[in-house]
Amino acid sequence: MTTTTEDRPTSHPPLTGTSALVTGGSRGIGAAIARRLAADGADVALTYVSAEERAKEVAEDIRALGRRALAIRADSASPTEPVEAVHRTAREFGRLDILVNNAGIFPAGPLEELTPDTIDRALAVHVRAALLAAQAAAGHMRAGGRIVTIGSNLADRVPRSGITLYAASKSALNGLTKGLARDLGPRGITANLVHPGSTDTDMNPADSDRADGQRALTALGRYGTPEGIAATVAHLVHPDAGGTTGAAFTVDAGANA
């Protein structure tokens, strides 16, 4: 019997029917992740602090793909705003399936110039916010839920001075991810970590005066792209990735090889 187009099952993007929250999703890696998850079928909320217009642009791109979008102002340095963003996402979309802890800052400078306030802010944004958001998200997630945190290849190797605080705060995410994997594994929720290397973003453009030195550290001789990091996240949140948890994936063009 001949099979017609109408007889064949309709193919849906892999994340159809799910919803996601991407912190720090207004630009760079976060924006690429938000767009990729929407392209794969998810409704997507994203947080921002100051880049409101760029957050709105990302939200419009998500809606243009036929998905629901939500831009939420939430400072990850706050002990309450990341949690409120999680609850609002679940409330507005009716569920929460995916959390991507992406919001980050880059504190750099001589060790002797670090202040307690600078240290506290870095740990709040990179560690406390990720833990609190994961804790809140776990309360909404069903089996099949996904938590992905964006770290840094500097958590494993520090090739220069002046980035002690940044490396320390990103290194803590290794323990966070492994702990989440153990705590949430019995419920069928996975937790994984992605460590980008030098990636072409506003924070670290590939044409800056520092770029050639960073490229020289890589095996491939090039910067990464936000879309490349988003592809790794997309793999980890895919329904078929349920057997991967407590793992770290370094996407750094071989800088740490």
N, C-alpha and C positions, 0 to 999 in steps of 0.2 A: 504494500500500500504506500502511495506517495504521501510524504509528510509536507504539509504546507506551512507557511510562516505562522498562520493562525494556530496551527496545531502544536507548535513548539512552546515550551514553558517560557514565560517572560523572565528575562534576566534583570535582576535588581542589583544596584551597588551593594557592597558587602555590609555597610553600616546602616542600611535602610531601617527606619523605625527606632533608631537609637538617638541619644542626645549626649553632648559633650560640653565640658567647660575647659577652656584653655586660658590659663592666667598669663598676663603679659602678652595678649594676643593682638595688639594694635600694630605691630611692626616686626620686621626681622624674622627670626625663627618662629616666634609665636604666631605671626600672621600667616606664614606659610603653612604651619600645622593646622590652623583654623580653616583655611581654604581647602587643604587636602582632605580633612575629615568631612567637610561639607560635600566635596566632590565625590567622596565615597559613600554619601548617603545620610550623614548625621545632621541633626539640628545642632547648632553650635552657639554657645555663649562665650564671650571673651571679656577679660578684664583689662583695664588700662588705668593709668594714674593721671597723666597730663595730655597725652596725644588723643584728645577726643575726636578730632576730625578724622584722623587716620583710623581710629577704631570704627567710626561710622562707615568709612569706606570699605573696610573689611566686612562689616556686617552687610553692606549692600551687595558685595560680591557673593556672599553666602546666600542671600535672598535670590540673587540672579540665577543661582543653581537650583532654585526651587525648594530651598530649605528654610527653616525658621532660624532667625539670628537674634542675638541679644548682646548689646554692649553695656558692660557694667563698670562704673568707676569704683575701683577697689584698690587700695594701697596695701601691698603685701607686707609692708613694715608694720601694719596695724595688727593687733592680736584678734580683732573681731571682723574686719572687712573681708578677708578671704573666706571665712566661714559663712558670712552672710551671702557672699556671691555663690557659694555652693548651694545653699538652701534656696536662694532665689532662682537659680537655674533649674533645680528640681521642681520647684513650684510652677514656674512659667511653662516648662516643657512637659510636666507631668511625670518625669522620670530623670534619672541620671545614670548613664552607663559608662562614661569615660571621663576621667580627670587627667589633664596634662598640666603638671606643675612646671611652668616655664618661666615665670617672672624672675628677673634677675637684675643685678647691678654689677658694676666692675670697680670695686675699691682697689686702688693701686697706689703705691708710693713707698717711701722708705719705712722700714719697720719702726724706727724711733719716732716717726710722726703719726703713727696710728693712735687715735683717741678712743676712749671707751665708747663714745657715741657712735663712731664709725664702726667699731667692732660689733656693737649691739645691733646696728641697722643691718649689717651684712648677714649676721646670723639670723635675724628676724626674717629678712626677705628670703634667704635661701633655705633655711632649715625650719624655723618655727612655722612659717606660712605653709610650707609643703606638708609638714606633719599635721597641722590643724585642718588643712583642707582635705587631706586624705582621711582623717578621722571623721570629719563631717560627711564626706562623700560616701564612706563605707556604710553610713546609716541609711543611705538611699539606694545603694547598689544591690542588684540581684546577682545570682550566679551568672558568670560571664562578664562581670564588671572588669574594667581595666583602669589601672593607675600607672601613668608614665611620668617620670620626673626627668627634667633636663639638667644634667650636671655639667661637667667640663673635663676634657682630657687632662687639665692641670690638676685634677684630683689625684692622678696617678704619677705624674711626672712634672716637676717644676723646673723649666729650663733657664730661668733667669731670676734675678732678685726683684723685690718690690711687689710681689703678688702673694705673699704669705697668707694674708687674711682671705683673699679670694679662694686660694687653693684649699685652705682649711675648711671654709664654709661649704665648698663643693664636695670635699672628701667626706663630710658627714653624711651626705646623701647615700653613700654606699651602705652604711649601717641602717639608715632609715629604710631603704628599699628592701634589704634582706629581712628586716624585722616585719615590715608590712606583708611581705610574701608569706611569712610564717603565721602571722596573725589572721590573715584573710584567706589563706589557701583553703582551709576547711569549708569556706563558703563559696569556693569556686571563683574568687576574685584574684586577679593577678596584679603584681606590682613589678615594674621594671624601670631601668635607668638608661638614659642615652647620654653619652659623653661626647659632645661636639668638640672639634678642634677649631682652628681659625676658620671662621665662617664669614662670608661677605655680607655684612649688615651695617647699619648706621653706626653701631657701637665699635665695629672693627672692619672698616672698608678695605677691600682688596687693593685699592689704589692709594692707601695712606703711606706716609713715610716709614712706617713700621712693617709694611706688608712684605717686602722682600726678605727681611730677616725671618719672618714667620714661615714663608714659603720654603726657605732654605732648610728648615727643620723637618719638612715632610718628605716622605718617600716618593710621593707623586709630584712634588714640586708645584702644588697648587692649593688654593683656598677651597673650602667646601662651600656649598650653597644652602640657603635655608630650605629649598625644596628637597635637597638630599637628606637633610635631617628629618623633614616631614615624612619622607618615604619610609624611614626607619620606624618612626612613630606609627605610621599607618600599618606597617607589618605587625607591630606589637599589639595593636588594638583590634586586629582582624579576628573574626570569630574562630578562625582556624589556629590561632596562636595561643590557645588555652593551656598548652603544655609548657609554656615559657614563663617563669616567674622567678623573682629574686636575682635576676641577671643584669649585667651591665654591658652595653654595647658602645664601643668607641668608634666614632665616625670622624676621623681626623686626618685623612689622607696619609696615614702611616707615620704621623709625627711621633707617636709613642712606640713604634715598632722596634 
